[in-house]
Amino acid sequence: MKRRTFLSSAAAFAVVAALPRSARAQTVASNALITARIPGADRELPVIGIGTARRYADPDGEAELAALKATIARFVELGGQVIDTAPSYGKAEEVIGLLVEQLGIRDRLFLATKVGVNSREEGVAEIEQSFVRLRTKQIDLIAVHNLRDIDNQLAILRDLKAAGRIRVVHVPKSIDNDLDLPPHVDTFGYQTARHLGVEIVKNLMVDAKTTSRWYLVIAMGRKAGHLALGMGKAAGATLTLIGEEFPRPGTATFHATFSVLDQRSG
């Protein structure tokens, strides 16, 4: 199995492993998509979607674009709806807009993006560009990215929602800048991320023992070393690599990681 294939499979499995056992059994038995309701949305949405921070940020040529297009087509065919992107994800908004338009599936998707700037003027400009790049007159959800300039950005988003241009205004918690929200509002701060990460790692460690395989779990973020460390310590992970501890950028690569694992296996 190629490393890329292995990593993709491990990531997909990690999502399933994080579910309660009853939910996993139900999913395997019925093949039904697990759904949840986002406050403000008018329908139940599958809990698994497509993120666009990496592969969609700068596809290299027509072959990669074709592969991404085929992925989205298959995703929708299987019942997927949510695609998440952001202006800060390179060309991702532009790529998603192009491929969705080519496939003619805009009405079958729930498109989510973000605004992450430091003033009202910048917010208005960035959001308008998102409409252009995504090639849509209505965006399903816009979140305030990393809680930046939250008062101004929320005011803009509420005006756009009142005008019918967006459907859901979202303020996610951030592991960098937690925000107190009402108890009934789902949040995703550091403690939540660590707790879910620990459950994923524990489940994968059991499977690693029974299948004699290595599983990689990646804590994503701008500087997520503290999250990876918290997950690794609490779960008793075999090995935890902290990218920020490496002396030079680019040294904490997949190649270096597998070299370490090979040495431990030997």
N, C-alpha and C positions, 0 to 999 in steps of 0.2 A: 504493500500500500504506500502511495506517495505521501510525503509529509503534509502537503497541502490538503490532500484528501483526509488524512488522519485528523488534522486539526479541525477541519470543517465538521467531521463526524463527531469529534469530541465535544465541540461547541453545541451542536444540535442535541447530543445526548445529555449534556449538562442541564439544558433547559428542562428536559423531561425528568431528569433525576431530582431536580429541585421541587417537583410537585409532591404533594402528599401521596402516600401509597394508594389510597382509595381513588384519588383522581387519576393516578397513573394506570391503575387497573381498569378504570372506566374508559380511559382513552384508548388503551390497547384493545379492549373488548369491543368497543363500538366504533372506533375510528372517528368519533365525533370531535370537532374542534372545541377546545375549551375557550369560553368567551367570558367577557366582563364588560360592564358598562362604565364608560368614562362620563363623569358628571358633565351634563350639557349636551352629550351626544344623543342622537335620536334612535340609536339601535345598539344591540350587543355587538362587541367587536372581539375577534380572536385575540388571545393574549400574546401570540407570537406574530411578529411582523418583520419587516426588512429595515435594517439600519444601513445608512449610506456613508458613514464617515470615512471609509477606506476605499473599497473597491470602486465606488461610484465617484470618487473625488477627482480622478484624473485617468480615465480609461485610455489605454494605449492602442489607438487604431480601431478599425472597423471590426476586427475579430473580437476584441474585448467588448465592444459595444453590443455586438450580436449575442454574445454570451450573457450579458446583463439583461438584454431584452428577453431572451429565452427564459431567464430566471424569473423575471417579473410575470411573464405569461403563464408559466407553470405555477407560480405562487398564487395567482388569481384563480387559475383552474382548480386548485386544491382548496379554495375557499379563503385564501388570505386577503386581507383588506388594508392593513395599516402599513404605510411607508413613512419612515421618519427621516428627516433631513435637516439641514441648517445652512445659512449663508457661509458659515465658517468651514464647511466641509468641502472646500475646493470648488469643483464644478458640479457637485452632486445635484443641486437643485436644477441646474440646466440640463443635466443628463436625464434625470427623472422626468422632467417636463417633456423632453424630446421623445423618450421611449414610451411614456404613457400616451402621448398624442398619437404616435405611430401605431400603437396597439389598439387605440380607440376604447380604452377601458376606464376613463376618468370617473365615470359614474359608478364604478364598482370598487373604488378605492377610498380610503380615508387617509388623506395627505396631511402630514403634520410637519411643521417647520418651526423655526425659532427666530427671535430677535435678540441680538446681543451687542448693544452699543451704549454710548455714554451720554446721550442727549436726546431730546424730543426730535430735533431736526434730523439727526442721524437715524433715529428709529423710523420715522416716516419714510425716509429715503430707502432704507434697507428693506422694509416691508413691501414697498411698491415694487422693488426689484425682485422680490420673491414671487410676487404675482406674475411678473413678466417671465422669469426663468421657469417657473412651474407651468406656464401656459394655461392658467386657469383663472376664472373670474371669482371663484370662491375657494378659500383654503379652509380645510376642516378644523384644524387646530394650530394655533401659534402659541408657543411658550416663551417666557422671558428667560433667555439663556443665562445660566449661572447667576440669576438674580441681579443682573447689571442694570443700574438706573431704573429700578423697579417701579417707582411711582410714575415717572413719565411714560414708561413703556406700557404699563397697565392701562393708563388713561387712553393711550392710542388704541390699544387692542379692544377696549370696551366700546369706543366709538365705532370701530370697524365692525364689531359684532352687532351693534345696534343698527348699523347700515346694511347688515346681511352679507357682508363680504367675508366674514369668518364665522364659524359655528361655535367653536369652543376656545375660551381663553384659559391658559394654563400657567400655573406658577409651580414648577417642580422644586422639591428640595434639592440642594446641592451638597456634595460631601465637602465642598470648600466653604460654603456659607449657608449653614442651616437657618431656616426661617420658621418661626412658630406659626402654626396654622390650626384651625379648629379641629377637634378630635375626629370629626366625621370625614375629613378630607384626607385621602390617601397621600402619603408623602414617601420620599425615598431619600432619607438622609444617611449619614455614615453608619449609624447603628443598624438601620434596616439593611443597607448594602452588606455590611459585615455578617449579619445574621443569615441572610439568604446565601451569601458566598460560602459560609461555613457548612450549611446544609448540602450545598452542591458538592463541595470537596469531600465531605464525609461519605456521601453516596458513591462518588466516583472512586474513593479509596477502597470501598468494599468490592466494587466491580473490578478494580485493578488487581486485587488479590485473587479473585475467582477466574479471571481471564488472562492473568500474567501479562498485562499490558500497562503502559504508561499513559496517563491522562494529563493534559496540560489545561490549567484554568487560568485565564488572563483577566486581571483586574484592570479595566480600561479607565482612562482619565488623563488629565494633563499631568498630574503628579499623584499617582495612585499607590505609591509605595506603602503608605501607612495603612491603606485598605488591604493590600496584599499581605502585609505583615500580620494584621489583625486576623485575617482569615486563616493564614497558615498556622499561626500559633494556636488559635482556638480549636482548629480541626486536627492538629497534630500532623500536618502535611509532611510528606517525605522530604521535600525540598521547597524552599521559598526564595525566589530571586527578586531583589529590589532594584529596579532599573536605575533609580537615582543614586545608588551606591557605587555604580560603575564609574570609573574615572573620566571616561570620554563618551560623548554622545555616539550612539550607534554600536557600542560594544556589547550591549545586552541584546543579542540577536537570537533568532531561533536556532541558528547553527551553533552558537555558543551554548545555548540551553541543552541541545541534544548531545553536545560533546560532554557536558557535565553528567547527563543521564547515562550515557554510554560508559563513562568511567565508574559510576556507581554500580551499574549492572555487572561490569567486569569484576 
